[in-house]
């Protein structure tokens, strides 16, 4: 497959994905994707994204918890 952004070739690869579901952010490892060898853009099949939703909607093992800051760049620029 060719990348929509740069026209580079894509290859199958397992990647880490940030995934939102029900207003919660998850980091999901070992997700099957097509990744551009030139720019790194990633493409996911709909069935892969559905499988992630189904997995996260059920009781599932948790590898780790992390803390994440949420910032507003517009506020920061207004303060400068």
N, CA, C and O atoms as a GROMACS GRO file, in nm:
protein
  320
    1UNK      N    1   0.084  -0.117   0.000
    1UNK     CA    2   0.000   0.000   0.000
    1UNK      C    3   0.089   0.124   0.000
    1UNK      O    4   0.200   0.121   0.053
    2UNK      N    5   0.041   0.232  -0.059
    2UNK     CA    6   0.117   0.356  -0.062
    2UNK      C    7   0.062   0.454   0.042
    2UNK      O    8  -0.059   0.461   0.064
    3UNK      N    9   0.152   0.528   0.103
    3UNK     CA   10   0.115   0.627   0.204
    3UNK      C   11   0.038   0.742   0.138
    3UNK      O   12   0.078   0.792   0.033
    4UNK      N   13  -0.072   0.783   0.199
    4UNK     CA   14  -0.152   0.894   0.148
    4UNK      C   15  -0.080   1.028   0.160
    4UNK      O   16  -0.111   1.121   0.086
    5UNK      N   17   0.014   1.038   0.252
    5UNK     CA   18   0.079   1.166   0.278
    5UNK      C   19   0.205   1.189   0.195
    5UNK      O   20   0.224   1.298   0.140
    6UNK      N   21   0.289   1.087   0.184
    6UNK     CA   22   0.416   1.109   0.116
    6UNK      C   23   0.437   1.017  -0.005
    6UNK      O   24   0.532   1.034  -0.081
    7UNK      N   25   0.348   0.919  -0.023
    7UNK     CA   26   0.361   0.826  -0.135
    7UNK      C   27   0.458   0.712  -0.110
    7UNK      O   28   0.483   0.631  -0.200
    8UNK      N   29   0.515   0.705   0.011
    8UNK     CA   30   0.609   0.597   0.044
    8UNK      C   31   0.539   0.463   0.057
    8UNK      O   32   0.417   0.455   0.067
    9UNK      N   33   0.618   0.358   0.058
    9UNK     CA   34   0.568   0.221   0.076
    9UNK      C   35   0.535   0.197   0.223
    9UNK      O   36   0.603   0.249   0.312
   10UNK      N   37   0.431   0.117   0.248
   10UNK     CA   38   0.401   0.077   0.386
   10UNK      C   39   0.435  -0.070   0.404
   10UNK      O   40   0.436  -0.148   0.309
   11UNK      N   41   0.462  -0.105   0.527
   11UNK     CA   42   0.493  -0.244   0.563
   11UNK      C   43   0.417  -0.278   0.691
   11UNK      O   44   0.392  -0.191   0.776
   12UNK      N   45   0.380  -0.404   0.704
   12UNK     CA   46   0.315  -0.451   0.825
   12UNK      C   47   0.410  -0.442   0.943
   12UNK      O   48   0.528  -0.475   0.933
   13UNK      N   49   0.357  -0.396   1.056
   13UNK     CA   50   0.441  -0.376   1.174
   13UNK      C   51   0.352  -0.375   1.298
   13UNK      O   52   0.237  -0.332   1.291
   14UNK      N   53   0.402  -0.423   1.410
   14UNK     CA   54   0.332  -0.410   1.538
   14UNK      C   55   0.378  -0.282   1.604
   14UNK      O   56   0.498  -0.257   1.617
   15UNK      N   57   0.280  -0.198   1.647
   15UNK     CA   58   0.311  -0.067   1.701
   15UNK      C   59   0.240  -0.045   1.833
   15UNK      O   60   0.155  -0.124   1.873
   16UNK      N   61   0.275   0.063   1.900
   16UNK     CA   62   0.205   0.109   2.020
   16UNK      C   63   0.106   0.216   1.975
   16UNK      O   64   0.141   0.305   1.897
   17UNK      N   65  -0.018   0.208   2.023
   17UNK     CA   66  -0.123   0.300   1.981
   17UNK      C   67  -0.187   0.368   2.101
   17UNK      O   68  -0.217   0.303   2.201
   18UNK      N   69  -0.210   0.500   2.090
   18UNK     CA   70  -0.289   0.572   2.188
   18UNK      C   71  -0.434   0.558   2.142
   18UNK      O   72  -0.467   0.589   2.028
   19UNK      N   73  -0.520   0.511   2.230
   19UNK     CA   74  -0.657   0.477   2.191
   19UNK      C   75  -0.756   0.532   2.294
   19UNK      O   76  -0.745   0.500   2.412
   20UNK      N   77  -0.850   0.613   2.249
   20UNK     CA   78  -0.954   0.667   2.336
   20UNK      C   79  -1.078   0.580   2.327
   20UNK      O   80  -1.119   0.541   2.218
   21UNK      N   81  -1.138   0.550   2.443
   21UNK     CA   82  -1.264   0.476   2.448
   21UNK      C   83  -1.338   0.521   2.572
   21UNK      O   84  -1.285   0.515   2.683
   22UNK      N   85  -1.461   0.566   2.555
   22UNK     CA   86  -1.545   0.611   2.666
   22UNK      C   87  -1.475   0.714   2.754
   22UNK      O   88  -1.476   0.705   2.876
   23UNK      N   89  -1.414   0.813   2.689
   23UNK     CA   90  -1.345   0.924   2.756
   23UNK      C   91  -1.225   0.881   2.839
   23UNK      O   92  -1.182   0.954   2.929
   24UNK      N   93  -1.170   0.763   2.810
   24UNK     CA   94  -1.049   0.716   2.877
   24UNK      C   95  -0.941   0.692   2.772
   24UNK      O   96  -0.969   0.643   2.663
   25UNK      N   97  -0.819   0.728   2.806
   25UNK     CA   98  -0.706   0.708   2.718
   25UNK      C   99  -0.633   0.579   2.756
   25UNK      O  100  -0.602   0.557   2.873
   26UNK      N  101  -0.606   0.497   2.657
   26UNK     CA  102  -0.532   0.372   2.676
   26UNK      C  103  -0.409   0.374   2.586
   26UNK      O  104  -0.413   0.431   2.476
   27UNK      N  105  -0.302   0.313   2.631
   27UNK     CA  106  -0.185   0.286   2.548
   27UNK      C  107  -0.189   0.136   2.522
   27UNK      O  108  -0.178   0.056   2.615
   28UNK      N  109  -0.204   0.098   2.396
   28UNK     CA  110  -0.218  -0.043   2.360
   28UNK      C  111  -0.093  -0.084   2.283
   28UNK      O  112  -0.058  -0.022   2.182
   29UNK      N  113  -0.027  -0.189   2.330
   29UNK     CA  114   0.096  -0.237   2.265
   29UNK      C  115   0.067  -0.352   2.170
   29UNK      O  116  -0.037  -0.418   2.182
   30UNK      N  117   0.158  -0.375   2.078
   30UNK     CA  118   0.152  -0.486   1.982
   30UNK      C  119   0.027  -0.482   1.894
   30UNK      O  120  -0.039  -0.584   1.875
   31UNK      N  121  -0.004  -0.363   1.842
   31UNK     CA  122  -0.119  -0.347   1.753
   31UNK      C  123  -0.070  -0.359   1.609
   31UNK      O  124   0.026  -0.294   1.568
   32UNK      N  125  -0.137  -0.442   1.533
   32UNK     CA  126  -0.103  -0.462   1.393
   32UNK      C  127  -0.139  -0.338   1.312
   32UNK      O  128  -0.251  -0.287   1.321
   33UNK      N  129  -0.044  -0.289   1.232
   33UNK     CA  130  -0.065  -0.170   1.151
   33UNK      C  131   0.016  -0.179   1.023
   33UNK      O  132   0.105  -0.263   1.010
   34UNK      N  133  -0.016  -0.091   0.929
   34UNK     CA  134   0.068  -0.068   0.812
   34UNK      C  135   0.138   0.064   0.841
   34UNK      O  136   0.072   0.165   0.866
   35UNK      N  137   0.271   0.065   0.839
   35UNK     CA  138   0.348   0.185   0.870
   35UNK      C  139   0.431   0.226   0.749
   35UNK      O  140   0.495   0.142   0.686
   36UNK      N  141   0.429   0.356   0.718
   36UNK     CA  142   0.506   0.407   0.606
   36UNK      C  143   0.655   0.402   0.639
   36UNK      O  144   0.698   0.445   0.746
   37UNK      N  145   0.732   0.349   0.545
   37UNK     CA  146   0.877   0.338   0.567
   37UNK      C  147   0.946   0.473   0.549
   37UNK      O  148   1.061   0.489   0.589
   38UNK      N  149   0.877   0.571   0.489
   38UNK     CA  150   0.936   0.704   0.467
   38UNK      C  151   0.903   0.802   0.579
   38UNK      O  152   0.993   0.858   0.641
   39UNK      N  153   0.773   0.822   0.606
   39UNK     CA  154   0.734   0.926   0.702
   39UNK      C  155   0.681   0.871   0.835
   39UNK      O  156   0.665   0.947   0.930
   40UNK      N  157   0.655   0.741   0.842
   40UNK     CA  158   0.610   0.680   0.967
   40UNK      C  159   0.459   0.681   0.989
   40UNK      O  160   0.412   0.627   1.089
   41UNK      N  161   0.382   0.742   0.897
   41UNK     CA  162   0.236   0.742   0.912
   41UNK      C  163   0.186   0.598   0.926
   41UNK      O  164   0.236   0.507   0.860
   42UNK      N  165   0.086   0.580   1.015
   42UNK     CA  166   0.036   0.444   1.042
   42UNK      C  167  -0.110   0.432   1.000
   42UNK      O  168  -0.188   0.526   1.014
   43UNK      N  169  -0.145   0.315   0.950
   43UNK     CA  170  -0.281   0.285   0.906
   43UNK      C  171  -0.328   0.160   0.978
   43UNK      O  172  -0.254   0.062   0.990
   44UNK      N  173  -0.452   0.164   1.027
   44UNK     CA  174  -0.509   0.052   1.102
   44UNK      C  175  -0.634   0.002   1.031
   44UNK      O  176  -0.716   0.082   0.985
   45UNK      N  177  -0.649  -0.129   1.022
   45UNK     CA  178  -0.770  -0.188   0.966
   45UNK      C  179  -0.884  -0.168   1.065
   45UNK      O  180  -0.864  -0.172   1.186
   46UNK      N  181  -1.004  -0.148   1.013
   46UNK     CA  182  -1.122  -0.128   1.099
   46UNK      C  183  -1.142  -0.245   1.194
   46UNK      O  184  -1.180  -0.225   1.309
   47UNK      N  185  -1.116  -0.367   1.146
   47UNK     CA  186  -1.136  -0.483   1.234
   47UNK      C  187  -1.035  -0.483   1.349
   47UNK      O  188  -1.065  -0.534   1.457
   48UNK      N  189  -0.918  -0.427   1.329
   48UNK     CA  190  -0.819  -0.415   1.436
   48UNK      C  191  -0.868  -0.316   1.541
   48UNK      O  192  -0.858  -0.341   1.661
   49UNK      N  193  -0.921  -0.202   1.496
   49UNK     CA  194  -0.972  -0.101   1.589
   49UNK      C  195  -1.095  -0.154   1.664
   49UNK      O  196  -1.112  -0.125   1.782
   50UNK      N  197  -1.180  -0.230   1.596
   50UNK     CA  198  -1.296  -0.292   1.662
   50UNK      C  199  -1.250  -0.392   1.767
   50UNK      O  200  -1.308  -0.401   1.875
   51UNK      N  201  -1.144  -0.468   1.736
   51UNK     CA  202  -1.093  -0.567   1.830
   51UNK      C  203  -1.037  -0.498   1.955
   51UNK      O  204  -1.054  -0.548   2.066
   52UNK      N  205  -0.972  -0.382   1.937
   52UNK     CA  206  -0.922  -0.306   2.053
   52UNK      C  207  -1.039  -0.261   2.139
   52UNK      O  208  -1.036  -0.276   2.261
   53UNK      N  209  -1.143  -0.204   2.076
   53UNK     CA  210  -1.262  -0.160   2.151
   53UNK      C  211  -1.323  -0.275   2.229
   53UNK      O  212  -1.358  -0.260   2.346
   54UNK      N  213  -1.337  -0.390   2.165
   54UNK     CA  214  -1.396  -0.507   2.232
   54UNK      C  215  -1.309  -0.552   2.349
   54UNK      O  216  -1.361  -0.584   2.456
   55UNK      N  217  -1.178  -0.556   2.329
   55UNK     CA  218  -1.086  -0.598   2.434
   55UNK      C  219  -1.095  -0.504   2.554
   55UNK      O  220  -1.101  -0.550   2.669
   56UNK      N  221  -1.094  -0.372   2.528
   56UNK     CA  222  -1.095  -0.274   2.637
   56UNK      C  223  -1.230  -0.264   2.706
   56UNK      O  224  -1.238  -0.219   2.821
   57UNK      N  225  -1.336  -0.306   2.639
   57UNK     CA  226  -1.471  -0.300   2.697
   57UNK      C  227  -1.496  -0.411   2.797
   57UNK      O  228  -1.592  -0.407   2.874
   58UNK      N  229  -1.409  -0.511   2.797
   58UNK     CA  230  -1.422  -0.623   2.890
   58UNK      C  231  -1.313  -0.610   2.997
   58UNK      O  232  -1.222  -0.528   2.986
   59UNK      N  233  -1.325  -0.691   3.099
   59UNK     CA  234  -1.219  -0.695   3.200
   59UNK      C  235  -1.092  -0.741   3.129
   59UNK      O  236  -1.092  -0.841   3.058
   60UNK      N  237  -0.983  -0.668   3.150
   60UNK     CA  238  -0.858  -0.700   3.079
   60UNK      C  239  -0.738  -0.674   3.172
   60UNK      O  240  -0.746  -0.593   3.264
   61UNK      N  241  -0.629  -0.744   3.148
   61UNK     CA  242  -0.509  -0.722   3.230
   61UNK      C  243  -0.450  -0.584   3.202
   61UNK      O  244  -0.455  -0.536   3.088
   62UNK      N  245  -0.394  -0.521   3.304
   62UNK     CA  246  -0.332  -0.389   3.292
   62UNK      C  247  -0.183  -0.404   3.321
   62UNK      O  248  -0.145  -0.451   3.429
   63UNK      N  249  -0.100  -0.366   3.227
   63UNK     CA  250   0.046  -0.377   3.242
   63UNK      C  251   0.101  -0.271   3.336
   63UNK      O  252   0.189  -0.299   3.417
   64UNK      N  253   0.048  -0.148   3.326
   64UNK     CA  254   0.099  -0.038   3.409
   64UNK      C  255   0.000   0.078   3.406
   64UNK      O  256  -0.087   0.084   3.319
   65UNK      N  257   0.014   0.168   3.502
   65UNK     CA  258  -0.061   0.293   3.505
   65UNK      C  259   0.039   0.408   3.495
   65UNK      O  260   0.149   0.399   3.550
   66UNK      N  261   0.002   0.515   3.423
   66UNK     CA  262   0.088   0.632   3.414
   66UNK      C  263   0.006   0.757   3.442
   66UNK      O  264  -0.117   0.756   3.435
   67UNK      N  265   0.075   0.865   3.474
   67UNK     CA  266   0.012   0.994   3.496
   67UNK      C  267   0.038   1.080   3.373
   67UNK      O  268   0.150   1.083   3.322
   68UNK      N  269  -0.065   1.151   3.326
   68UNK     CA  270  -0.052   1.233   3.206
   68UNK      C  271  -0.100   1.374   3.235
   68UNK      O  272  -0.208   1.391   3.293
   69UNK      N  273  -0.023   1.474   3.195
   69UNK     CA  274  -0.065   1.613   3.207
   69UNK      C  275  -0.146   1.653   3.085
   69UNK      O  276  -0.116   1.612   2.973
   70UNK      N  277  -0.249   1.734   3.107
   70UNK     CA  278  -0.327   1.792   2.997
   70UNK      C  279  -0.304   1.942   3.004
   70UNK      O  280  -0.330   2.005   3.106
   71UNK      N  281  -0.255   1.998   2.894
   71UNK     CA  282  -0.226   2.142   2.890
   71UNK      C  283  -0.300   2.206   2.772
   71UNK      O  284  -0.338   2.137   2.677
   72UNK      N  285  -0.320   2.337   2.781
   72UNK     CA  286  -0.388   2.412   2.677
   72UNK      C  287  -0.288   2.509   2.617
   72UNK      O  288  -0.252   2.607   2.683
   73UNK      N  289  -0.244   2.486   2.496
   73UNK     CA  290  -0.144   2.570   2.433
   73UNK      C  291  -0.195   2.712   2.413
   73UNK      O  292  -0.117   2.807   2.425
   74UNK      N  293  -0.323   2.729   2.384
   74UNK     CA  294  -0.379   2.864   2.366
   74UNK      C  295  -0.365   2.947   2.492
   74UNK      O  296  -0.334   3.066   2.485
   75UNK      N  297  -0.386   2.886   2.609
   75UNK     CA  298  -0.370   2.958   2.736
   75UNK      C  299  -0.224   2.997   2.756
   75UNK      O  300  -0.195   3.109   2.800
   76UNK      N  301  -0.133   2.908   2.724
   76UNK     CA  302   0.010   2.935   2.742
   76UNK      C  303   0.054   3.050   2.654
   76UNK      O  304   0.131   3.135   2.697
   77UNK      N  305   0.005   3.056   2.530
   77UNK     CA  306   0.042   3.163   2.439
   77UNK      C  307  -0.016   3.296   2.483
   77UNK      O  308   0.047   3.400   2.465
   78UNK      N  309  -0.137   3.293   2.541
   78UNK     CA  310  -0.201   3.416   2.589
   78UNK      C  311  -0.125   3.475   2.709
   78UNK      O  312  -0.125   3.596   2.730
   79UNK      N  313  -0.060   3.387   2.787
   79UNK     CA  314   0.012   3.432   2.906
   79UNK      C  315   0.148   3.493   2.870
   79UNK      O  316   0.205   3.567   2.950
   80UNK      N  317   0.198   3.464   2.752
   80UNK     CA  318   0.333   3.509   2.712
   80UNK      C  319   0.337   3.655   2.674
   80UNK      O  320   0.443   3.707   2.639
   0.00000   0.00000   0.00000
